[in-house]
Amino acid sequence: MGKLKLKLKFNCLEVFVLLDLFLPNEHVKSIFEIDPAKLKERGIKGIITDLDNTLVEWDRPEATPKLVEWFQKMKDHGIIITVVSNNNKERVKQFSGPLGIQYIYEARKPMGRAFRKAVHDMNLKKDEVVVIGDQLLTDVLGGNRSGLHTILVVPVAQSDGFFTKFNRRIERSILNRMRRKGMVYWEE
């Protein structure tokens, strides 16, 4: 009987540790709520951001004027931005190139290689970088596994590409489990 209790306690601990990997450090409704002055106060010098449904809708080829203004504010505060996307080279280059923003395509998030490369290419330390994204399974998990501060944003579009639709189903299940355990502190 004692072994069963110990095993159950261990399994509960494993679930909490596993769920922690999907728990963002912060949650905002939009990237426009992320203030460069507040980032600088915290010692943040770089942003790794997802592209599709984080910055613009997944099917919008270029930045909106409001987004261009947000990028400029970050630049004015000395904050470097790198777009890290699982999308293909053409999509990511078409978006990032005209803005003069560094990018990594086919990143294979949540794997850590692209996150490490982005931090290295920005010539920053992990504690000087935040990860911004709209997905728990790619952006938050990858950022947390890489030891970076993560900020989850509400997706800018209600529609998703094929693979993202699948991810969203899994994310809903994870979020429901986090809610039941009292880990989620924001409203959707």
MIKE-621445 format. One record per residue (C-alpha): residue number from 0; x, y negated, z negated; chain. Coordinates in steps of 0.001 Angstrom, whole numbers, plus 500000, padded with zeros to 6 digits. Example, Ala and Ser with C-alpha at 12.3 -4.5 7.8 and 13.67 -1.06 7.14 Angstrom:
! MIKE-621445
[0 [512300 504500 492200] 'A']
[1 [513670 501060 492860] 'A']
This chain:
! MIKE-621445
[0 [500000 500000 500000] 'A']
[1 [502879 497616 499155] 'A']
[2 [504498 498115 502571] 'A']
[3 [501254 497247 504339] 'A']
[4 [500895 493988 502371] 'A']
[5 [504512 493070 503096] 'A']
[6 [504044 493859 506790] 'A']
[7 [500876 491717 506955] 'A']
[8 [502658 488808 505272] 'A']
[9 [505582 489191 507662] 'A']
[10 [503233 489248 510672] 'A']
[11 [501468 486092 509449] 'A']
[12 [504850 484388 509091] 'A']
[13 [505764 485504 512612] 'A']
[14 [502521 483991 513958] 'A']
[15 [503257 480647 512240] 'A']
[16 [506829 480593 513557] 'A']
[17 [505634 481494 517037] 'A']
[18 [502867 478883 516953] 'A']
[19 [505393 476257 515805] 'A']
[20 [507169 476659 519137] 'A']
[21 [504000 475413 520869] 'A']
[22 [503349 472565 518419] 'A']
[23 [504401 469152 519737] 'A']
[24 [506034 466640 517420] 'A']
[25 [503595 464002 518656] 'A']
[26 [500401 463796 520683] 'A']
[27 [499217 460793 522705] 'A']
[28 [496363 460272 525138] 'A']
[29 [498589 458709 527790] 'A']
[30 [502229 457948 528465] 'A']
[31 [501229 454284 528338] 'A']
[32 [500871 454684 524552] 'A']
[33 [504601 455427 524348] 'A']
[34 [506293 452160 523449] 'A']
[35 [509944 451674 524463] 'A']
[36 [510663 449390 521486] 'A']
[37 [509481 452083 519059] 'A']
[38 [511557 454701 520860] 'A']
[39 [514654 452472 520582] 'A']
[40 [513998 451957 516846] 'A']
[41 [514170 455754 516471] 'A']
[42 [517445 455926 518389] 'A']
[43 [515892 457339 521566] 'A']
[44 [517887 456548 524701] 'A']
[45 [516437 459063 527141] 'A']
[46 [513180 460616 528277] 'A']
[47 [512705 463948 529995] 'A']
[48 [509257 463842 531519] 'A']
[49 [507114 466227 533460] 'A']
[50 [505619 464922 536705] 'A']
[51 [502286 466487 537649] 'A']
[52 [499362 465575 535387] 'A']
[53 [501753 463864 532979] 'A']
[54 [502769 460821 535031] 'A']
[55 [500274 461078 537903] 'A']
[56 [497653 463495 539157] 'A']
[57 [499190 466681 540566] 'A']
[58 [498090 465734 544076] 'A']
[59 [499126 462030 544008] 'A']
[60 [502367 461584 545992] 'A']
[61 [503603 458335 544434] 'A']
[62 [503594 456288 541236] 'A']
[63 [500773 453908 540446] 'A']
[64 [501612 450198 539924] 'A']
[65 [500907 450617 536182] 'A']
[66 [503343 453539 536037] 'A']
[67 [506026 451571 537924] 'A']
[68 [505612 448836 535301] 'A']
[69 [505981 451412 532482] 'A']
[70 [509179 452762 534059] 'A']
[71 [510532 449207 534279] 'A']
[72 [509771 448578 530590] 'A']
[73 [511714 451699 529690] 'A']
[74 [514616 450621 531903] 'A']
[75 [514567 447111 530373] 'A']
[76 [514989 448737 526957] 'A']
[77 [517931 450815 528205] 'A']
[78 [516012 454090 528218] 'A']
[79 [517011 456557 530935] 'A']
[80 [514297 458709 532487] 'A']
[81 [514704 462087 534140] 'A']
[82 [511763 463832 535766] 'A']
[83 [511957 467586 535145] 'A']
[84 [509376 469479 537157] 'A']
[85 [508640 473055 538111] 'A']
[86 [507443 471762 541463] 'A']
[87 [509464 471958 544686] 'A']
[88 [512212 469609 545855] 'A']
[89 [510072 467785 548428] 'A']
[90 [507326 466926 545903] 'A']
[91 [509661 465766 543146] 'A']
[92 [512012 463860 545467] 'A']
[93 [509098 462127 547218] 'A']
[94 [507884 460832 543851] 'A']
[95 [511182 460091 542074] 'A']
[96 [513380 458947 544981] 'A']
[97 [511685 455613 545727] 'A']
[98 [511764 454774 542003] 'A']
[99 [515468 455530 541660] 'A']
[100 [514733 458018 538885] 'A']
[101 [516876 461094 538269] 'A']
[102 [515063 464365 538785] 'A']
[103 [515352 468109 538496] 'A']
[104 [513030 470248 540626] 'A']
[105 [512151 473936 540371] 'A']
[106 [513117 473623 536709] 'A']
[107 [511663 476964 535619] 'A']
[108 [510277 475477 532408] 'A']
[109 [510042 476619 529640] 'A']
[110 [513530 478013 530251] 'A']
[111 [516127 475748 528679] 'A']
[112 [518588 475270 531516] 'A']
[113 [516870 472229 533092] 'A']
[114 [516423 470559 529695] 'A']
[115 [520113 471036 528885] 'A']
[116 [521110 469765 532339] 'A']
[117 [518924 466658 531964] 'A']
[118 [520413 465829 528547] 'A']
[119 [523926 466408 529918] 'A']
[120 [523316 464353 533078] 'A']
[121 [521985 461448 530992] 'A']
[122 [525159 461732 528884] 'A']
[123 [523101 461770 525686] 'A']
[124 [522748 463896 522562] 'A']
[125 [519647 465982 521870] 'A']
[126 [518500 463684 519074] 'A']
[127 [518541 460748 521522] 'A']
[128 [516061 462360 523928] 'A']
[129 [512311 463035 523904] 'A']
[130 [510365 465388 526157] 'A']
[131 [506992 464219 527459] 'A']
[132 [504562 466596 529121] 'A']
[133 [500975 467744 529439] 'A']
[134 [501457 471495 528939] 'A']
[135 [502187 473520 525826] 'A']
[136 [503491 476524 527785] 'A']
[137 [506085 474641 529813] 'A']
[138 [506916 471188 528462] 'A']
[139 [506375 471576 524717] 'A']
[140 [507658 475142 524463] 'A']
[141 [510717 474339 526598] 'A']
[142 [511464 471125 524715] 'A']
[143 [511041 472738 521295] 'A']
[144 [513182 475739 522241] 'A']
[145 [515861 473288 523386] 'A']
[146 [515797 471428 520067] 'A']
[147 [514263 468248 521503] 'A']
[148 [511505 465989 520160] 'A']
[149 [508297 466743 522096] 'A']
[150 [505343 464515 522947] 'A']
[151 [502209 466109 524386] 'A']
[152 [500009 463899 526571] 'A']
[153 [496455 464500 527708] 'A']
[154 [496549 465500 531408] 'A']
[155 [495809 462549 533704] 'A']
[156 [493542 464713 535906] 'A']
[157 [490897 467240 535013] 'A']
[158 [491843 469417 537967] 'A']
[159 [494998 471515 538162] 'A']
[160 [497000 473528 540634] 'A']
[161 [496593 477318 540730] 'A']
[162 [499278 478307 538197] 'A']
[163 [498428 475480 535824] 'A']
[164 [494805 476656 535654] 'A']
[165 [496068 479994 534353] 'A']
[166 [498336 478249 531818] 'A']
[167 [495456 476088 530565] 'A']
[168 [493459 479192 529610] 'A']
[169 [496344 480483 527518] 'A']
[170 [496869 477014 526018] 'A']
[171 [493217 476830 524912] 'A']
[172 [493679 480113 523073] 'A']
[173 [496864 478867 521381] 'A']
[174 [495217 475551 520439] 'A']
[175 [492206 477372 518971] 'A']
[176 [494518 479503 516858] 'A']
[177 [496426 476398 515717] 'A']
[178 [493128 474706 514776] 'A']
[179 [492061 477701 512698] 'A']
[180 [495399 477567 510884] 'A']
[181 [495126 473796 510301] 'A']
[182 [498147 473019 512474] 'A']
[183 [496431 470710 514991] 'A']
[184 [495927 467186 513710] 'A']
[185 [494653 465395 516783] 'A']
[186 [491339 465288 518613] 'A']
[187 [491098 466461 522214] 'A']
